[in-house]
Amino acid sequence: MEKIKNYFRRFPVLRNSYRKLWMAVQFAREGDSVGILANLGLLQKYAQVRRLKVPADLYTPEYFLGEDGCEGVNEFNESLGEKISRRLACVLSEIKQVEGGEFLDLGCGRGEILYQLEKKAKRVVGVDYSVAAVEISRKIVRKAEVIQADVVEFLPNYSASPFDGILMIDITEHLYDWELAIVFQQVDRLLRNAGCLYIDTPLLVNGYSQLHVNIKEKPEDYLQFLPNYSIEKTILTDSVGANHLIIFKKASERINRLHGW
């Protein structure tokens, strides 16, 4: 077996093909059709087609900086990230082990959280689909890396050492379940054991609804995508928008089928 592994290590193309085939077999055994299609790259191709209807420049700089822009615009325009909205401040206060830690912010927006985290963290990476958001973020951060990309397409091909924490603020409600399956699969790959995933999103409480493609009824609904996680805490961060911060803790010791081949 070791000889076979050494052979594949010498030829990365063959190794990658073998790994995809191995993963497809595992998904098939578990009846995971989404995993099979994602592993073959078919769902990512569909995502590319769907994104043509939602261009990366749809949200203009005015959306992020204008008087009627998105949440936290007044604080941002006043301080360029030094002051943040009450909701983001609540999220930031719950992030663990910032000192010397490594963090990935999916859907980083204007970059306020990146700006705050990089003050103490060792490594900070932000990803956002909006061209305007990425341009604004890059102007205020000093150390953080900011990447313009669609997370559904980007994450399966993203190679990086694991992170201590991964943030998803105002993003899960914009992704269909099959997209969440792809994203959370990669989040699991990129998050260290015992690390935390921080999701801030609306929940369907008190009859609340919005024009989003996917709002869950309760935090536990996300566990279908995160079987090796537990919910550590849920906090109401915005009573008007029914936003909740959900903190998921990754199991400290386990066998991860995504890491072997």
Secondary structure, 3 states (H helix, E strand, C coil): CHHHHHHHHHCHHHHHHHHHHHHHHHHHHCCCHHHHHHHCCHHHHHHHHHHCCCCCCCCCHHHHHCCCCCCCHHHHHHHCCCCCCHHHHHHHHHCCCCCCCEEEEECCCCCHHHHHHCCCCCEEEEEECCHHHHHHHHHHCCCCEEEECCHHHHHHHCCCCCEEEEEEECCHHHCCHHHHHHHHHHHHHHEEEEEEEEEEEECCCCCCCCCCCCCCCCHHHHHHCCCCEEEEEEEEEECCCCEEEEEEEECCCCCCCCCCC
